[in-house]
Amino acid sequence: MSVLMVEDRVNFNTLKETLQLTDGNLASHLRALEEASYLRVEKQFVGRKPNTNYQATNEGKTAFKEHLDALEQLILNNRNND
């Protein structure tokens, strides 16, 4: 999701290279995000090769921001307890 927050659209191979994941690992993560309606999938052919692009939905962006806020709060709470 962090990549999709800063890029409008990203294709599968770019995500795979950026995140250094295997095809299967990345596909399972993307499937879970798609099922949660956090990303939009667009499949097309470029020449004879399949090309799949991903884009974060508004729901996905909101959920990711909420997740980051929760992590930040956890860190702040932990610092305050030291």
C-alpha positions in Angstrom: 0.0 0.0 0.0 2.9 2.4 0.7 3.9 2.2 -2.9 0.4 2.8 -4.1 0.0 5.8 -1.8 2.7 7.7 -3.8 2.2 6.3 -7.3 -1.1 6.7 -9.1 -0.8 3.3 -10.9 1.9 0.6 -10.5 2.2 -2.6 -12.5 2.9 -6.0 -11.1 6.6 -6.2 -12.2 7.4 -2.8 -10.7 5.8 -3.8 -7.4 7.7 -7.1 -7.4 11.0 -5.4 -8.0 10.4 -2.5 -5.6 9.3 -4.8 -2.8 11.6 -7.7 -3.7 8.9 -10.3 -3.4 8.3 -13.5 -5.3 5.4 -13.6 -7.8 3.3 -15.9 -5.5 3.9 -13.9 -2.4 3.1 -10.6 -4.1 0.0 -12.1 -5.8 -1.4 -13.3 -2.5 -0.9 -9.9 -0.8 -2.5 -8.1 -3.8 -5.4 -10.5 -3.8 -6.1 -9.9 -0.1 -6.0 -6.1 -0.7 -8.3 -6.4 -3.7 -10.8 -8.5 -1.7 -10.8 -5.8 1.0 -11.5 -3.2 -1.7 -8.3 -1.4 -1.0 -7.0 -1.5 -4.6 -8.4 -1.6 -8.1 -6.9 -4.0 -10.6 -6.7 -3.3 -14.3 -5.6 -6.1 -16.7 -4.7 -5.5 -20.3 -2.4 -6.8 -23.0 0.6 -4.8 -24.2 1.4 -6.4 -27.5 1.1 -10.1 -26.6 2.1 -9.8 -23.0 -0.3 -9.4 -20.1 0.1 -6.2 -18.1 -1.7 -5.8 -14.7 -1.8 -2.4 -13.0 -2.9 -1.6 -9.5 -4.3 1.6 -8.0 -5.2 2.3 -4.4 -8.9 3.0 -3.9 -10.1 5.9 -1.6 -11.1 3.2 0.9 -7.6 1.7 0.7 -6.0 5.1 1.2 -8.1 5.9 4.2 -7.5 2.5 5.7 -3.7 2.8 5.2 -3.7 6.3 6.7 -5.6 5.0 9.7 -3.1 2.1 10.0 -0.2 4.6 10.0 -2.0 6.7 12.6 -2.5 3.7 14.9 1.2 2.7 14.5 2.3 6.3 15.3 0.0 6.3 18.4 1.5 3.0 19.5 5.0 4.4 19.2 4.1 7.6 21.1 2.4 5.6 23.9 5.5 3.4 24.2 7.8 6.4 24.4 5.6 8.0 27.1 5.9 4.8 29.1 9.7 4.8 29.2 
